[in-house]
C-alpha cells in the first residue's frame, strides 16, 4: 500500500512540475552569421585544428619520453 501511495505522489509531483513550466508564446531568436571579424577567436576552425595538433604532439612526446630506459 505504501508503494502505491508513494508512486501516486511521485506521478502527481512530476505532473505538477511539467504543468508548471512556462508555455505558449513565441520565442524570437535572431542569429547574425555575417559578423566579418567580430567573432570570438575560438569560433575559427583553424584555432581548433592547431590546438588539436599541439595537443596530439604533446601527448606523443610525453608518452614516448616515459618509455626510455636508464642504463
N, C-alpha and C positions, 0 to 999 in steps of 0.2 A: 504494500500500500504506500509506503514511504517513497519507493522508487517511482511509482506512477505520479505521486504528488509532485516530487521534485522535477520529474520530466515535464509535467504540465507547466510548472513555474518557469522552467528553462525556456520552453517554447513560447510562453506568454511574454517573458522578458525579451527574448530575441525579436519577437514580432513587434513589441513596443519600440525597440531600438531601430528597426527598419522603418517603421512608420514615422518615427521622429526625425528622420533625415529630411533635409530641405529638398523640396521637389518642385517641379514645374518651372516655368520661366525659361528664358533662353540665355545661353551664355555667348557672349561676343568675344571671340578670340581673334586678335589682329596680329599676324606674324609678318614682319617685313624681312624678306630674304635678300633684298637688294641693298646691302649695307655698304659695300665698296670701301673696305678698310676700317670700318667701325667695329668689326667683330673682335672678340677676345682672341688672344694668342692661341689658346687651347682649342679653338674651333677649326684651326687649319689642319688638314690631314697630314701634311709633311711633318708637323711637330710630333704627331703620334708615331709616324714611321721612324723618324730619327730617334725618338725616345725608346721605342721598342728595340731598335738596333743596338743602342748603347746598353740597354738592359741585358740583351742576349750576350753581347760581348763581355760584359762584366760577369755574368753568370758563368760563362765558359771559362774565363780567366780564373775565377775563384775555385771552380771545381777541378780544373787541371792543376792548379797550384797545390792542392791538398794531396795529390797522388804521388808526389816526389818522395824518394827515399833518402834518408840521411845515412851517408856512408861512414 
